[in-house]
Amino acid sequence: MNVHNLMEDLVIQNVDIMYDQVKEANAAWLTCDCENCRLDTVSYVLNRIPPKYIVSGRGVTHASETLNNKQFMADVNALILEGMRTVSSTKRPFHSNDRKDCSVVADNKPSFNFPTFTGTILDGLNFEPITGAIVTIKMDGKPVEMIDKTWSNPYTTCKSTKGTFSFWAKSIPAEKEGEQKRFVFTFEISAQGYVSTVYNIGVPVISESSSRKEIDSTYFLKLKDFILFKEGIENPME
């Protein structure tokens, strides 16, 4: 069964139209209209509107009521403009990279595919998220290469994600499918004014027939919460 979010097609089409119109008008605030910026705008809008899933022609018929709603379309276009302004003013670190550097390419060869690691960094006194903490994931003493340029290593936590970080390591070639191996990852965590910490974890992985190119929401490894204490303050858990 093929389930599709009709809003994706609508937003992608309208984002392209809006970028072309604003670019033609020579708007001073539009600093870039590359594919990276357009896709970031698409994501911005889709995360703020309800999805409209369809599985058949009947679904398309019912969805047309939404698409023909002028107020809804006006709201979508307003969100697109808001997203364009936001993306233009806050570009990502990989903004200048070619789009092919920001996508995952599967190679159909036996590979060890790693889970997506997620964790949260908290203040040891009030358990509030720490903004500006730097997290580096390493293997054998070296920073781990990420799946593509959209994943940063090291990663700096920000206010919007409430002290949470995530990593998706690039697949490693295997000799054959079904091979089992244990990989040890090291997480180095530091923040200005806090005592740094290091955490090691061994992850058993069974090789698959090919490398993964799409993130799997069921293949996550949630790490423990990392509690940092300010310098000069004794850690009561030690």
N, C-alpha and C positions, 0 to 999 in steps of 0.2 A: 504494500500500500504506500502510495506517495502522498505525503502531507506537505503542503506548501503554504507559506505565509505570503498572502497576496500583497501585504503592505511593503514587502521588500521591493517588488517590481515598481510599485507606485512611487516610493520614496527615491529609489535610484533614478528613475526617469525625471522626477521633478527636481532633484538635486542638480542633475546635469543642466536642465533648463535654467534654473536659477543662477547657477554659476556663469553660464554663457551670457545671461541678461545683465548680471551685475558687472561682469568683465567688459561687456560692450559699453556700459554706461560709465566706465572708468572710475568706479567708486574708489575713493582714497583708502578706505579701510581694508579692501581686498588685497592682501599681500601675496597671495599665491592661489592658483586654481589647479594644481597638479592632481594626479590620481590619488596620491596619499591623502591630500586634504579633502578631496571629494568623498573618499571612502570613510574618513573619520567623521565627516558631516552626516553621512548615511547612518553610521552607527549611533551618533548623537541623537538623531531623530527617532530611529527605531526603538531606542531604549526609553523613549518618552511617550510612545503611543501604543495603544492596545493592538496586539497582533490580530490578524484575520485569516484563520487557517481554512483551507479548502482541500477537499479530496476528490471532487467531481465537478462536472459541468453545472450541476444543481447548486454547488457551493458558489461558483462564479456568479450565477444568477442572483443569489441572495446578497452576495458581496457588492453587487453593482449599486444597491441602494446606498451603501456607505460611500462608494466612489462618486456618486452623483450628488452627494450632500455638499452643497457649496460652503456651509459653515465649517464642516470637517476639513475640506480642502484648504480653506483659508487658514485654519489652525495648523495644518501640516506645513503650509508654506511659511507661516510665521516661525515655526520651529526650525525650518530649514535656514532661514535668514539668521536666526539666533545661533544655530550651530555653525554657520559659516563665519560669523563674527568671532565666536569662541575659538574655533580652529585657527583662524587667521592670527589671533592674538596670543595663542598658546600652542606653538608647534611642538611636536614630539621630538625627542633626540634623534630619531632615525628619519626625520622629515626629508633630508636631502638624499637619502638612499634611493637607488632605483627600486621600483616596485618589486622586481624579481628577487631582490635581497630581503624583501619583507614577506615572502611567502614560502611555504614548506614544499619541498620537492621530494616525493617518494621515489625510491630507486629499485623496488621489487627484488631486493636481495635480503637474505636472512639478517635480521637486526635485533639488537636489544633496545626495546622502546621503554622509555622511562615515564613514570607517572608525573603529573604536575604537582610540584611541592607548594604548599601554602602554609603560612604561619603568621602569627601576630606578635608584635613587640609592645610590651606594656611597662609603665612606670611602676617600680616596686612599692612605692608609698601609697599611691592612690589608684593603681591599676587602670589608669587612663592610657589610651594609645599614645605612643611616642612618634612624633612627626620629625622627619629628618634623620632617622636612623639609617645606617648603611649596612646592607646585608650582602655578603658575597658567598656564593656556593662554589666549593672546590672539590676536586678529586685528584688524589696523588700530589697534593700541594699546589695545584694549578687551577685557575678559574675555569669552570666548566663552560664549554661552548653551548650557547643556546640554540634552540630549534630554528630561529630566524632573527632578523634584526629588530623585530618588534618586542622581543623579550630582552630586558636589560640585566646584565651581570657585571658589576654589582648593581643592586637596586636600592633606591632611596625611598623610604616610606613617606607618604604624603597625607595631608589632613583628610582628603576626600575618601581615602581607603581605610581610614581609622587604624593606622599602624600595621596593616596587613601587607604582606609581600607574597609574591608567587614566582616560581621558576619552572620552565619546561626545557629540560636538557635535550640536546641533539642526540639522535639515535647513534648507537655504536655498532659497527658491523659484527656479525657473528659467523661462525663457520657453517652452521646449519640451523634449521628450525628445530625448536624443542630443547636447545642447549640451555642449561641452567647455570647462572653465575651470580655471585654476590658482589655488589658494588658499594663502596663506602663513600659517602658524601660528607663533607665538612661545611658547616655554616658558621661564618665569622660575622659577628654582629657588634656594631659600635655606634655610639651616639655622643655628640658633644656634651661633656659634663657628666657622662655616665661611665660606669665600669664596663669594659667590653667583655664579651663572652664567646665561647666556641662550643659548638655542638656537633657531634659525629653520629651518623646513623647508617647502618648497613641495610641495603635494600636488595632482596633476592629478585632476580628478573629471569624470565624464561623467554628465549629468543622467538621471534615470530618470522613468518615467511617474507615480510617486507617491512620497511620503516613506515611509521604512521605519518600522515600529512595533515590530519585533522585532530583537533583536541577532543578527547573523550571525557565527558562529564562524570563518568563512573570510574575513571582511572586517576583518582586524586589521592595524594598522601598528605593528610592534615598533620602537621607537626605540632608539638606541644607549644603552649604560649611561652614566649621568652620574656622573662622578667628582668629588667635592668634596674640597678640601683645607682643613685647619684654618687659621685666620688665623695669620699669622706663619710658616707653613711654605711653603717654596718648592715650586712645582709643577715636577717634573723633566721634564714633557712640554712645557713652554713654553720 
